Amino acid sequence: MAKSRKRRKDGWGLFLLFWTLLLLTAGFVICVFFYRYAAAYEDTRPEKVMDELMDTMSPEDWRAAMAPTAGEIGEFEDGKALFESYFDSSVKDRTLSYRRDMGKSGADLAVFSVYAGPSRLGEVRLVPVEGTRIDFLRSEWARSEWKLDSITAADLTSTLEALTVEVDAPDGMEVCINGRPLREELIIDPAVTVPGVGELEARFQRQPRLVRYAVTPLYGEIVVTDGEGNEIAPFGPVENGVCRYVIEPTETYSFSVEAPEGVIVSVCGAELGEGEITSREKNMFRHLENYVTDSWYETIHYAADGLYTEPEIRATYEGKELTPVIGENGKYFFFYPSDSNADWAMRSAAEEFFKSYMNYSSYKYNGGALMDLLGRILYGTDLYSNVNNSYDAMIWASATEVKYEELKFDNFHFVRSDCFTCTIYFKANYTATNWHEKHSYSMQDGYKMVFVQRNGVWYAAAMNAFQS
C-alpha cells in the first residue's frame, strides 16, 4: 500500500516537472517571439520614417516638395501660387506636425497628413521597401521597412472659403482677374445701371449701362484690373459670399446750352429744368432799357458734366423744333425761329450792317468804313460808343482779306414792333498782311444782334459774339 502511494507521488512529480518545463519553454519561445516582433515592430513603424522626414526637412523643403503638386484651381488662379501663399500664411512661426490617416492607410500603404498648427498643408504616402518583409505566423502580422512614396499638397478647395466675384464694367472694355481677361461667356447681366448716375441722367430715355461678369469659385488673392491695367478696389464688403467690383466708364461727357426763355431744351429725352440752369442773363439787351423798355427777354444757360451718356440735345419753341448753332467749343446755341412776318427790310439791315462791320474791321477803307458803319448803328448805344472809340486802334490793325465758307443770317424774331433780334453765323478764312509778312487763319463764330427801328430805318443796337 505504501509502495503504491510512493509510485503515485513520483508520477505526479514527474508530471508537474514536465509541464513546468514545457510551460517555461513555451514562455521562453513566446518571449523570444514577442521580443523579436517588438524589435521588428519598432524598426518598421512608418512613424519612424515620418520622424526622420520631420527632422531633416525644413519648412522651405516641405514647401518646395508640396507646391509643384498643387492642383489646378481654375481659369483665373494658379494652383501652385495659391498653395505657396496658403503655406506661407499657415506656417509662419508654427511647428510642423503630422497625423496618421487611418482611413487611407493599410498593410501596404501608410498615409500621413502634415499640419502647421490647425492648418493641413499636405499629405505624405509611404510604401513598404521590397525585400524587407518579415513574416510572423499570420500574414497580417508581417512587417516591412517603409520608404517615401510621395509628398503632395493639400486640396485647398476643401480648405479655403470660396468666393464669387462679380465685376460690372463698360461693354467692350478688357477686364482682367489676376491678369487673365474675362470672356464674354462669363456675362450674366448685359444691362446693369451705372452706380452714382446723377438726377438728370437718371431721367434719360437711354440709360448708361454696364455688363456684369461672374466668376466662381475663387479662393486666393483677387486682383481686378481695368483696360488700362489700373487695379480696382472692391465695391463694398463681401456679402453672401459675393465680392463685387465696379468699373465706371472712363469717358464722361458734358454739355453747355444757351437758349432764350420759353425755348424747351431736352437732353436724351429729359427736359432741362431749374437744376440744370447755371445763369439767366439779359446780355443781349444790356443797357437797352431805354429803347426796348420791358419787352426784352432773358437768355438761359444750361450745363452739366460727368455724364456717362453722350448728350443728344434738342430744343423746341411753341412746338417747332429748332436747329442749333454749335460753337467751336461744342456749346449749343438756340434762338427763336424766324417770325413769319419778318420782311426783307430786316434781313437787308442785318446784311448791310455786317458787310460794313467787316469792311471796317478788315481795314479796307478805314475812315470811310467807320462812318459807314456808324451810320448803321443806333446812336447812344454801347455798340455805337465801342465802334467809335476803336478808331485809333484800327489805324494800326493789319489789313485782312476775308473769304467766307459759310455766311448765314437767320432767326429774325420780333421783340416788339420796333425791335427784333437775329443771328449772323459764319465760317471764314482770314489772311492778315502787315509790314513784312502774311498770316492766315480760320475762324467760325457768330453774333447775336438786336436792331431797333427809328423813323422807319432799322439800326443795330447790340452785338454779342456767340463765344462771349
C-alpha positions in Angstrom: 0.0 0.0 0.0 2.7 2.4 1.0 4.7 1.4 -2.0 1.7 2.2 -4.3 1.4 5.6 -2.8 5.0 6.4 -3.4 4.7 5.4 -7.0 1.8 7.8 -7.4 3.7 10.6 -5.8 6.7 10.1 -8.0 4.5 10.0 -11.2 2.7 13.3 -10.2 6.0 15.0 -9.6 7.3 14.0 -13.0 4.1 15.2 -14.5 4.4 18.6 -12.8 8.1 18.8 -13.7 7.2 18.0 -17.4 4.6 20.6 -17.6 6.6 23.2 -15.8 9.5 22.7 -18.2 7.0 22.7 -21.1 5.5 26.0 -19.9 8.8 27.5 -19.3 10.0 26.5 -22.8 6.8 27.8 -24.4 7.1 31.0 -22.4 10.7 31.4 -23.5 9.7 30.8 -27.1 6.8 33.3 -26.8 9.0 35.8 -25.1 11.7 35.4 -27.8 8.9 35.7 -30.5 7.4 38.9 -29.0 10.8 40.3 -28.4 11.7 39.8 -32.0 8.3 41.1 -33.1 8.6 44.2 -30.8 12.1 44.9 -32.2 10.9 44.5 -35.7 7.7 46.5 -35.0 9.8 49.4 -33.7 12.2 49.2 -36.6 9.4 49.0 -39.1 7.0 51.6 -37.8 6.2 54.1 -40.6 6.2 56.9 -38.0 9.9 56.3 -37.8 10.3 57.4 -41.4 8.0 60.4 -40.8 10.1 61.4 -37.8 13.2 61.3 -39.9 11.4 63.5 -42.5 10.3 66.0 -39.9 13.8 66.1 -38.5 15.6 66.5 -41.8 13.2 68.7 -43.8 12.9 72.4 -43.2 9.6 74.3 -43.8 11.2 75.5 -47.1 11.8 71.9 -48.1 8.2 71.0 -47.4 7.1 74.0 -49.4 9.3 73.1 -52.3 8.1 69.5 -52.3 4.4 70.2 -52.0 3.9 73.3 -54.2 4.5 71.6 -57.6 1.8 69.1 -56.8 -0.9 71.7 -56.2 -3.8 71.0 -58.5 -5.2 73.5 -60.9 -7.8 75.7 -59.2 -9.5 77.3 -62.2 -9.0 79.6 -65.1 -8.2 82.6 -63.0 -6.0 81.2 -60.3 -2.6 79.5 -60.3 -2.7 76.4 -58.1 1.0 76.5 -57.2 1.0 80.2 -56.4 -2.2 79.8 -54.3 -0.7 76.9 -52.3 2.5 78.8 -51.7 0.6 81.8 -50.4 -1.5 79.5 -48.2 1.6 77.6 -47.0 3.4 80.8 -46.0 0.5 82.3 -44.2 -0.2 79.0 -42.3 3.4 78.2 -41.3 4.8 81.5 -40.1 6.4 80.6 -36.7 4.4 77.4 -36.1 5.9 74.0 -35.6 5.1 71.4 -38.2 3.5 68.1 -37.1 1.9 65.0 -38.6 -1.0 62.7 -38.0 -1.7 59.3 -39.5 -4.8 59.0 -41.6 -6.1 55.6 -40.6 -8.9 55.8 -43.1 -6.4 55.8 -46.0 -3.7 53.6 -44.5 -3.4 49.8 -44.9 -0.9 47.0 -44.9 0.8 48.2 -48.0 0.3 52.0 -47.6 0.8 54.5 -44.8 -0.7 57.9 -45.2 0.1 60.9 -43.0 -1.3 64.5 -43.0 1.2 67.3 -42.3 0.0 70.3 -40.3 1.1 73.7 -39.3 -0.9 74.3 -36.2 -4.5 73.6 -37.2 -3.8 74.1 -40.9 -3.5 71.0 -43.0 -0.6 71.5 -45.5 -0.4 68.2 -47.4 -0.1 64.5 -47.4 2.8 62.0 -47.2 2.5 58.5 -48.6 4.8 55.7 -47.5 5.1 52.2 -49.1 7.0 49.1 -48.0 10.6 48.6 -49.1 10.8 45.5 -51.3 12.7 42.5 -49.9 12.3 43.7 -46.2 9.2 41.7 -45.4 9.3 39.7 -42.1 6.5 37.2 -41.5 5.2 36.5 -38.0 2.9 33.4 -38.1 0.0 35.3 -39.6 0.1 37.4 -42.7 -1.4 40.4 -41.0 1.4 40.4 -38.6 4.0 40.7 -41.3 6.3 43.7 -41.1 8.3 45.6 -43.7 10.5 48.6 -43.7 9.0 51.8 -45.2 10.1 54.3 -47.8 8.8 57.6 -49.1 6.4 57.3 -52.0 5.1 60.8 -52.5 4.6 64.2 -50.9 1.6 66.1 -52.1 -0.1 69.5 -51.4 -3.5 69.6 -49.7 -6.6 70.2 -51.7 -7.3 73.8 -51.0 -10.8 73.7 -52.4 -11.9 71.8 -49.4 -9.9 74.0 -47.0 -10.3 77.6 -48.1 -13.5 79.6 -48.3 -14.8 80.0 -51.9 -15.9 83.4 -53.2 -17.9 84.5 -56.2 -16.5 87.6 -57.9 -18.9 89.9 -59.8 -17.4 92.7 -62.0 -19.5 95.4 -63.5 -17.7 97.1 -66.4 -18.4 99.0 -69.7 -19.3 96.7 -72.5 -16.2 96.1 -74.7 -13.6 97.0 -72.0 -11.0 94.4 -71.4 -11.3 93.4 -67.7 -8.8 91.1 -66.0 -8.9 89.0 -62.9 -5.4 88.1 -61.7 -4.1 89.2 -65.1 -6.4 87.0 -67.1 -9.1 88.6 -69.3 -12.8 87.9 -68.7 -14.6 86.2 -71.5 -18.0 87.2 -73.0 -19.4 83.8 -71.9 -19.0 85.0 -68.3 -21.5 87.8 -68.6 -24.6 87.2 -66.5 -26.3 90.5 -67.0 -25.8 92.7 -70.1 -27.7 95.8 -68.7 -26.5 96.9 -65.2 -27.2 100.5 -64.1 -24.1 102.6 -63.5 -24.0 103.5 -59.8 -23.9 107.2 -58.9 -25.7 108.4 -62.0 -26.9 111.9 -61.4 -30.5 113.1 -61.2 -30.5 114.4 -64.7 -29.0 111.3 -66.4 -31.4 109.1 -64.4 -34.2 110.8 -66.4 -32.6 110.0 -69.8 -34.6 107.8 -72.1 -31.4 105.9 -72.9 -29.7 104.9 -69.7 -26.0 104.2 -69.4 -25.4 100.5 -68.8 -22.6 98.2 -67.7 -22.2 94.4 -68.2 -21.8 92.1 -65.2 -19.4 89.3 -65.2 -19.4 86.5 -62.6 -16.5 84.2 -61.8 -16.7 81.4 -59.2 -15.2 79.8 -57.3 -12.1 81.8 -56.3 -10.1 81.0 -53.3 -7.0 83.2 -53.0 -5.9 86.8 -53.6 -8.1 88.6 -56.1 -6.7 91.4 -58.3 -9.2 93.1 -60.7 -7.8 95.5 -63.3 -9.4 97.6 -66.0 -8.5 98.0 -69.6 -5.5 100.3 -68.7 -4.1 97.9 -66.1 -5.4 100.0 -63.1 -6.2 97.9 -60.1 -9.8 98.2 -59.0 -10.9 98.2 -55.3 -13.8 96.1 -54.2 -17.2 97.9 -54.2 -18.1 97.4 -50.6 -17.7 94.3 -48.3 -18.2 90.7 -49.2 -21.9 89.8 -48.9 -23.3 86.2 -49.0 -20.0 85.0 -50.5 -20.1 87.6 -53.3 -17.3 90.2 -53.8 -18.3 93.0 -56.2 -16.2 95.3 -58.3 -17.5 98.2 -60.3 -15.5 99.8 -63.1 -17.3 103.0 -64.2 -16.9 104.3 -67.8 -13.7 106.1 -68.3 -15.2 108.5 -70.8 -17.6 111.1 -69.5 -19.5 113.9 -71.3 -20.6 117.4 -70.6 -22.8 120.0 -72.4 -23.4 123.7 -72.4 -26.5 125.2 -73.9 -27.7 128.7 -74.4 -31.3 129.4 -75.3 -33.8 132.3 -74.9 -36.6 131.9 -72.3 -39.5 130.0 -73.5 -37.4 127.5 -75.5 -37.7 124.0 -74.2 -34.4 122.2 -74.2 -34.0 118.4 -73.6 -31.1 116.1 -73.4 -31.6 112.4 -74.3 -35.3 113.0 -73.9 -35.1 114.6 -70.5 -36.3 118.2 -70.3 -33.9 120.6 -68.6 -35.2 122.4 -65.6 -34.1 124.6 -62.8 -31.5 122.0 -61.6 -29.5 122.4 -64.8 -29.7 126.3 -65.1 -26.4 127.9 -64.4 -27.4 131.5 -65.1 -30.0 133.8 -66.5 -28.9 136.9 -68.4 -30.2 139.8 -70.4 -26.8 140.3 -72.0 -28.3 140.9 -75.5 -30.3 143.8 -74.1 -27.8 145.2 -71.6 -28.2 149.0 -71.4 -31.0 148.9 -73.9 -33.8 149.6 -71.3 -34.5 153.0 -72.8 -35.0 151.6 -76.2 -36.7 148.2 -75.6 -38.4 149.0 -72.2 -39.9 145.9 -70.7 -40.1 143.8 -73.9 -36.6 142.2 -73.6 -36.1 138.6 -72.8 -33.6 136.6 -70.8 -31.0 134.2 -72.2 -30.8 131.0 -70.1 -27.6 129.0 -69.7 -27.8 125.2 -69.0 -24.8 123.0 -68.3 -23.9 119.6 -66.8 -20.8 117.4 -66.7 -19.8 113.9 -65.5 -22.4 112.3 -67.8 -21.8 108.7 -68.9 -24.2 109.0 -71.8 -23.3 111.1 -74.8 -25.8 114.0 -74.9 -28.3 114.3 -77.6 -29.6 117.8 -77.4 -32.8 119.1 -78.9 -34.9 122.2 -78.4 -38.4 123.3 -79.4 -40.3 126.6 -79.3 -44.0 126.6 -79.4 -43.9 123.0 -80.7 -41.4 123.8 -83.5 -38.1 122.0 -83.4 -35.1 124.4 -83.5 -31.8 123.9 -85.4 -28.8 124.7 -83.1 -25.7 126.6 -83.9 -22.8 124.8 -82.4 -19.7 126.8 -81.5 -16.1 125.7 -81.8 -16.1 124.7 -78.1 -19.1 122.5 -78.6 -21.6 124.8 -77.0 -25.1 124.7 -78.3 -26.9 128.0 -79.1 -30.6 128.1 -79.8 -32.6 131.0 -81.0 -36.2 131.9 -81.6 -37.2 130.8 -85.2 -37.7 133.5 -87.8 -41.2 135.1 -87.5 -43.5 134.6 -90.4 -44.0 138.3 -90.7 -40.2 139.1 -90.8 -39.6 141.1 -94.0 -36.8 141.8 -96.5 -36.0 145.2 -94.8 -35.0 143.4 -91.6 -32.7 141.0 -93.5 -31.3 143.8 -95.6 -30.5 145.8 -92.4 -28.6 142.8 -90.9 -26.7 142.0 -94.1 -25.7 145.6 -94.8 -24.6 146.1 -91.2 -22.4 143.0 -91.2 -20.9 144.0 -94.6 -20.0 147.4 -93.2 -18.7 145.9 -90.0 -16.3 143.5 -91.8 -15.1 146.3 -94.1 -14.2 148.4 -91.1 -12.6 145.6 -89.0 -10.6 144.3 -92.0 -9.1 147.8 -92.5 -10.2 148.1 -96.1 -11.4 151.7 -96.1 -10.7 152.8 -92.5 -12.1 156.3 -92.1 -14.8 156.0 -94.7 -15.6 152.5 -93.4 -16.0 153.8 -89.9 -18.5 156.5 -90.9 -20.5 154.0 -93.0 -20.6 151.5 -90.1 -21.6 154.2 -87.5 -24.4 155.2 -89.8 -25.9 151.8 -89.4 -25.7 151.8 -85.5 -28.2 153.3 -83.1 -26.7 156.5 -81.7 -26.2 156.5 -77.9 -25.9 152.7 -77.5 -22.8 150.9 -76.1 -22.2 149.4 -79.6 -22.0 152.9 -81.1 -19.5 154.1 -78.4 -17.4 151.0 -78.7 -17.1 151.2 -82.5 -16.4 154.9 -82.4 -13.7 154.6 -79.8 -12.0 151.8 -81.7 -10.8 154.0 -84.5 -7.3 154.9 -83.0 -6.6 151.2 -82.5 -7.8 150.2 -86.0 -5.3 152.6 -87.6 -2.5 150.1 -86.7 -4.5 147.0 -87.5 -3.3 144.7 -90.2 -5.2 144.7 -93.5 -7.2 141.5 -93.6 -8.7 139.6 -96.5 -11.8 137.5 -95.7 -13.1 134.6 -97.7 -16.3 133.0 -96.4 -17.0 129.3 -96.4 -20.4 129.9 -94.9 -22.4 133.1 -94.1 -25.9 132.8 -92.7 -28.5 135.4 -91.5 -31.3 133.8 -89.5 -33.6 133.7 -86.6 -35.4 137.0 -87.2 -37.6 137.5 -84.2 -39.8 140.5 -83.2 -39.3 141.5 -79.6 -41.8 144.3 -80.3 -42.9 146.1 -83.4 -39.9 148.4 -83.5 -37.3 145.9 -82.2 -36.1 142.5 -83.5 -33.3 140.0 -82.8 -31.4 137.9 -85.3 -28.2 135.9 -85.7 -25.3 136.1 -88.0 -23.3 132.9 -88.4 -20.1 132.5 -90.4 -17.1 130.3 -91.2 -14.3 132.2 -92.9 -10.6 132.1 -93.8 -8.5 135.2 -93.0 -5.3 136.4 -94.4 -3.7 139.3 -92.4 -1.0 141.4 -94.0 1.4 143.6 -92.0 4.6 145.3 -93.0 6.8 142.2 -93.6 4.6 139.0 -93.5 1.2 137.4 -94.1 -0.6 135.4 -91.5 -3.5 133.1 -92.4 -6.1 131.5 -90.1 -9.6 130.2 -90.0 -12.5 131.0 -87.6 -16.1 130.2 -87.1 -18.3 132.3 -84.9 -21.4 134.3 -85.0 -23.2 137.3 -83.5 -26.5 137.7 -81.7 -27.9 141.0 -82.9 -30.5 143.5 -81.6 -32.0 146.0 -84.1 -34.2 149.0 -83.2 -36.2 150.9 -85.7 -36.1 154.7 -85.8 -38.1 156.8 -88.4 -38.6 153.7 -90.5 -35.0 152.7 -90.5 -33.5 149.6 -88.7 -30.3 150.3 -86.7 -28.0 147.8 -85.0 -28.4 148.4 -81.2 -26.4 145.5 -79.7 -23.9 142.9 -81.0 -22.7 139.9 -78.9 -20.4 137.2 -80.2 -21.6 133.6 -79.6 -18.5 132.7 -77.7 -18.5 135.7 -75.4 
